[in-house]
Amino acid sequence: MQIPRTRTWGIGLAAVTAVVSGIAVYTNGFGVRAWREAGISSATYTTAKNLVAAGIVLVIAVVVTRSRASSRQSGPISRSDWVALFVIGVIGGSTPFLMFFEGLSRASTGQAAFIHKTLVIWVALLAVPLLGEKIKAPHVAAIALLAAGQFMLIGGIADITWGTGEWLILGATLLWSIEVIVAKRVLKRVPSSKAAAARLGLGAVVLVGYGLVTGAFSGLATLGAAEWAWIAPTALTLSLYVTSWYGALERAPAVDVTAVLVFGAVITALLRTGIDGAALPSAAGLGLVTAGAALAIATALRSRRPIIT
């Protein structure tokens, strides 16, 4: 069954992406540190995980293309769109992953989640002039609630530390915000399944090239089952994340989608508390993030017309 191309379904997919994102940040924190403790760089971990995820998303794209759901935009991809997809592979599917996971190996999971979820602020700043999206009072209120809640979740000013890891994560987040703008334009002509496959597939090519040049693959033979075991769950969450994320961007405005994504921070916090036994972060912070995400959803759903008719 083809998923309707409506704003409502786009926001629903954004909610799915938020849950997957919360799980992914939590699990990747363990995966990247396990590989680093085994003497393998975060770049090698990222490449291995993304290669597996790219294969999963490619299979999804092939299945969708052969189904009736691919009747729209079933023609070949134009040269200009291939250029845009390659740009997405560089600034979305490779370089920021290297930066993010190197940063994640040095920063705390909570602060990494906080910095990544500032994505909505950067996207809002870019989407208004470059995509013509309109930011109304409810959007501003939702973003303010989300930012305040995230700030409280990491403990406020007293608990903020800023080092190389945090800078790398911020740089990755800025690149991903630019990717959102480019992707929104491409998704007008290219189905989200193909765009997602290109994002991870072309990105994986760049990552492999980087690994070959830097000799990052030399220590793979020393890894044991405990380290390799992290690739399956993290690759699966990445493939689900990219598929639902691009599906959401195809159907709903960028600001709405990225605002809903911030709820992933609540999922990460709950996982750390429920599984690791960590102290539950600020209840007020969790409440503000939840309220902000709910307001973003309510604001987006006021308009139920299809994005593309």
BATI-637390 format. One record per residue (C-alpha): residue number from 1; x, y, z. Coordinates in Angstrom, 1 decimal, m for minus. Layout:
# residues N
lumnu; X; Y; Z
NUM; X; Y; Z
...
This chain:
# residues 309
lumnu; X; Y; Z
1; 0.0; 0.0; 0.0
2; 1.3; 3.4; m1.0
3; 1.7; 5.8; 1.9
4; m0.4; 8.9; 1.1
5; 1.6; 12.0; 0.4
6; m0.1; 14.2; 3.0
7; 1.1; 16.4; 5.7
8; m0.5; 14.2; 8.3
9; 1.4; 11.1; 7.2
10; 4.6; 13.2; 7.0
11; 4.2; 14.2; 10.6
12; 3.4; 10.6; 11.5
13; 6.7; 9.5; 9.9
14; 8.5; 12.3; 11.7
15; 7.2; 10.9; 15.0
16; 8.5; 7.4; 14.0
17; 11.9; 9.0; 13.1
18; 12.0; 10.7; 16.6
19; 11.6; 7.3; 18.3
20; 14.2; 5.7; 16.1
21; 16.6; 8.6; 16.6
22; 16.3; 8.3; 20.4
23; 17.1; 4.6; 20.2
24; 20.0; 5.2; 17.7
25; 21.7; 7.8; 19.9
26; 21.6; 5.5; 22.8
27; 22.8; 2.4; 21.1
28; 25.5; 4.1; 19.0
29; 27.0; 5.5; 22.2
30; 27.9; 1.9; 23.2
31; 28.9; 0.8; 19.7
32; 31.4; 3.5; 19.0
33; 33.0; 3.3; 22.4
34; 33.3; m0.5; 22.1
35; 35.2; m0.2; 18.8
36; 37.3; 2.6; 20.2
37; 38.3; 0.5; 23.2
38; 39.2; m2.3; 20.8
39; 41.6; 0.1; 19.1
40; 39.5; 0.8; 16.0
41; 38.6; 4.4; 15.0
42; 35.1; 5.8; 15.1
43; 35.5; 6.4; 11.3
44; 35.9; 2.7; 10.7
45; 32.9; 1.9; 12.9
46; 30.8; 4.5; 11.0
47; 31.8; 3.1; 7.7
48; 31.0; m0.5; 8.6
49; 27.6; 0.5; 10.1
50; 26.7; 2.7; 7.2
51; 27.6; 0.1; 4.6
52; 25.2; m2.4; 6.1
53; 22.5; 0.3; 6.5
54; 23.0; 1.3; 2.8
55; 22.4; m2.2; 1.7
56; 19.2; m2.4; 3.7
57; 17.9; 0.9; 2.3
58; 18.9; m0.1; m1.2
59; 16.8; m3.3; m0.9
60; 13.9; m1.2; 0.2
61; 14.3; 1.2; m2.7
62; 14.4; m1.7; m5.2
63; 11.2; m3.2; m3.7
64; 9.4; 0.1; m3.8
65; 10.5; 0.9; m7.3
66; 9.1; m2.4; m8.6
67; 5.8; m1.9; m6.8
68; 2.9; 0.2; m7.8
69; 4.0; 2.8; m5.2
70; 6.7; 3.8; m7.7
71; 4.3; 4.9; m10.4
72; 5.0; 8.5; m9.5
73; 8.4; 9.8; m10.6
74; 9.3; 6.4; m12.1
75; 11.5; 7.9; m14.8
76; 15.3; 8.3; m14.8
77; 16.9; 10.7; m12.4
78; 18.2; 13.9; m14.1
79; 21.8; 14.9; m14.2
80; 21.2; 17.9; m11.9
81; 19.4; 15.7; m9.4
82; 22.3; 13.3; m9.4
83; 24.6; 16.2; m8.6
84; 22.3; 17.2; m5.7
85; 22.1; 13.5; m4.5
86; 25.9; 13.4; m4.5
87; 26.0; 16.6; m2.5
88; 23.6; 14.9; m0.1
89; 25.9; 11.9; 0.1
90; 28.8; 14.1; 1.1
91; 27.1; 16.6; 3.5
92; 24.5; 14.2; 4.8
93; 25.6; 10.6; 4.3
94; 29.4; 10.7; 5.0
95; 31.2; 13.7; 6.4
96; 28.8; 14.5; 9.2
97; 28.8; 10.9; 10.3
98; 32.5; 10.9; 10.7
99; 32.3; 14.1; 12.7
100; 29.3; 13.0; 14.8
101; 30.6; 9.6; 15.9
102; 34.1; 10.9; 16.6
103; 32.4; 13.5; 18.7
104; 30.2; 10.9; 20.3
105; 33.2; 8.9; 21.4
106; 34.4; 11.9; 23.3
107; 31.2; 13.6; 24.5
108; 28.4; 12.3; 26.8
109; 25.4; 10.8; 25.2
110; 23.1; 13.4; 26.8
111; 25.1; 16.4; 25.4
112; 25.4; 14.7; 22.0
113; 21.6; 14.4; 21.9
114; 21.2; 18.0; 23.0
115; 23.5; 19.4; 20.3
116; 22.0; 17.1; 17.6
117; 18.5; 18.2; 18.4
118; 19.4; 21.9; 17.9
119; 18.9; 20.9; 14.2
120; 15.4; 22.4; 14.3
121; 16.9; 25.9; 15.0
122; 19.4; 25.8; 12.1
123; 16.8; 24.3; 9.7
124; 14.3; 27.0; 10.7
125; 16.9; 29.7; 10.0
126; 17.6; 28.2; 6.5
127; 14.1; 27.1; 5.5
128; 12.5; 30.5; 5.7
129; 14.8; 32.2; 3.1
130; 15.7; 29.2; 1.0
131; 12.5; 27.1; 1.0
132; 9.9; 29.9; 1.6
133; 8.5; 28.1; 4.6
134; 6.6; 30.3; 7.0
135; 7.3; 30.5; 10.7
136; 4.3; 31.5; 12.8
137; 3.9; 32.2; 16.5
138; 3.0; 28.5; 17.3
139; 6.3; 27.4; 15.6
140; 8.3; 29.9; 17.6
141; 6.6; 28.8; 20.8
142; 7.2; 25.1; 20.0
143; 10.9; 25.7; 19.2
144; 11.3; 27.7; 22.4
145; 9.7; 24.9; 24.5
146; 12.0; 22.3; 22.8
147; 15.1; 24.4; 23.3
148; 14.3; 25.1; 26.9
149; 13.5; 21.5; 27.6
150; 16.6; 20.2; 26.0
151; 18.7; 22.8; 28.0
152; 17.1; 21.5; 31.2
153; 17.7; 17.9; 30.3
154; 21.5; 18.4; 30.3
155; 21.4; 20.2; 33.7
156; 21.6; 23.8; 32.6
157; 24.7; 26.0; 32.4
158; 26.5; 24.4; 35.4
159; 26.7; 21.0; 33.7
160; 27.6; 22.1; 30.2
161; 31.1; 21.2; 29.1
162; 32.4; 22.1; 25.7
163; 35.3; 20.4; 24.0
164; 36.5; 18.9; 20.7
165; 33.7; 16.2; 20.8
166; 30.9; 18.8; 21.2
167; 32.4; 21.0; 18.4
168; 32.5; 18.0; 16.1
169; 28.8; 17.1; 16.9
170; 27.8; 20.7; 16.3
171; 29.6; 20.8; 12.9
172; 27.8; 17.6; 11.9
173; 24.5; 19.0; 12.9
174; 25.1; 22.1; 10.8
175; 25.9; 20.0; 7.8
176; 22.7; 17.9; 8.3
177; 20.7; 21.1; 8.4
178; 22.0; 22.1; 5.0
179; 21.3; 18.6; 3.8
180; 17.6; 19.0; 4.8
181; 17.3; 22.1; 2.6
182; 18.9; 20.3; m0.4
183; 16.8; 17.2; 0.2
184; 13.6; 19.1; 0.3
185; 14.3; 20.4; m3.2
186; 15.3; 17.0; m4.6
187; 12.3; 15.2; m3.1
188; 10.0; 17.3; m5.3
189; 11.2; 15.1; m8.2
190; 12.9; 12.0; m6.7
191; 11.0; 9.5; m4.5
192; 12.1; 9.4; m0.9
193; 13.1; 5.7; m1.2
194; 15.6; 6.5; m4.0
195; 16.9; 9.6; m2.3
196; 17.4; 7.7; 1.0
197; 19.3; 4.9; m0.9
198; 21.4; 7.5; m2.7
199; 22.1; 9.4; 0.6
200; 23.5; 6.3; 2.3
201; 24.9; 4.6; m0.8
202; 26.9; 7.5; m2.2
203; 27.8; 8.4; 1.4
204; 29.2; 4.9; 1.9
205; 31.4; 5.3; m1.2
206; 32.9; 8.4; 0.3
207; 33.4; 6.7; 3.6
208; 35.1; 3.7; 2.1
209; 37.4; 6.0; 0.1
210; 38.3; 7.9; 3.2
211; 39.0; 4.7; 5.0
212; 41.3; 3.4; 2.3
213; 43.2; 6.7; 2.1
214; 43.7; 6.8; 5.9
215; 44.3; 3.1; 6.4
216; 41.3; 2.9; 8.8
217; 40.5; m0.7; 7.9
218; 43.8; m2.2; 9.0
219; 42.6; m3.3; 12.4
220; 39.3; m4.9; 11.5
221; 40.8; m8.5; 11.7
222; 41.4; m7.9; 15.4
223; 37.8; m7.3; 16.3
224; 35.8; m9.9; 18.1
225; 32.2; m10.9; 18.1
226; 31.4; m8.5; 20.9
227; 32.4; m5.5; 18.8
228; 30.8; m6.7; 15.5
229; 27.6; m7.4; 17.4
230; 26.9; m3.6; 17.6
231; 26.8; m3.3; 13.8
232; 23.5; m5.1; 13.3
233; 21.3; m3.0; 15.6
234; 22.9; 0.3; 14.8
235; 22.7; m0.3; 11.1
236; 19.1; m1.3; 11.4
237; 18.2; 1.8; 13.3
238; 20.1; 4.0; 10.8
239; 18.2; 2.4; 7.8
240; 14.9; 2.9; 9.6
241; 15.9; 6.5; 10.5
242; 16.9; 7.6; 7.0
243; 13.9; 5.9; 5.4
244; 11.3; 7.4; 7.7
245; 13.1; 10.8; 7.8
246; 13.1; 11.2; 4.0
247; 9.6; 10.0; 3.9
248; 8.6; 12.7; 6.3
249; 10.5; 15.4; 4.5
250; 8.8; 14.4; 1.3
251; 5.4; 15.0; 2.8
252; 5.7; 17.8; 5.4
253; 7.5; 21.1; 5.9
254; 11.2; 20.9; 7.0
255; 10.6; 23.0; 10.2
256; 7.6; 20.8; 11.3
257; 9.5; 17.6; 10.7
258; 12.7; 18.7; 12.5
259; 10.7; 20.0; 15.5
260; 9.0; 16.7; 16.0
261; 12.4; 15.0; 15.7
262; 13.5; 16.7; 19.0
263; 11.3; 14.3; 20.9
264; 13.9; 11.7; 20.3
265; 15.8; 13.3; 23.3
266; 13.1; 12.1; 25.6
267; 13.4; 8.5; 24.3
268; 17.2; 8.6; 24.8
269; 16.8; 9.9; 28.4
270; 14.2; 7.2; 29.2
271; 16.4; 4.5; 27.8
272; 19.4; 5.7; 29.9
273; 17.2; 5.6; 33.0
274; 15.4; 2.4; 32.4
275; 18.3; 0.3; 31.1
276; 21.5; 1.9; 32.6
277; 19.9; 2.9; 35.8
278; 21.0; 6.5; 35.3
279; 19.1; 9.2; 37.3
280; 16.1; 10.5; 35.5
281; 16.9; 13.9; 34.1
282; 14.9; 17.0; 34.8
283; 11.1; 16.1; 34.8
284; 10.5; 19.7; 33.8
285; 12.8; 19.3; 30.9
286; 11.1; 16.1; 29.7
287; 7.8; 17.9; 30.1
288; 8.9; 20.9; 28.1
289; 10.3; 18.8; 25.2
290; 7.1; 16.7; 25.1
291; 5.0; 19.8; 25.2
292; 7.0; 21.4; 22.4
293; 6.8; 18.3; 20.2
294; 3.1; 18.1; 20.8
295; 2.6; 21.8; 19.9
296; 4.7; 21.3; 16.8
297; 2.5; 18.3; 15.8
298; m0.7; 20.2; 16.5
299; 0.5; 23.2; 14.5
300; 1.5; 21.0; 11.5
301; m1.8; 19.1; 11.5
302; m3.9; 22.2; 11.2
303; m3.2; 22.0; 7.5
304; m4.2; 18.6; 6.1
305; m3.8; 19.4; 2.4
306; m1.3; 17.3; 0.4
307; 2.2; 18.8; 0.0
308; 2.2; 17.7; m3.6
309; m1.1; 17.1; m5.5
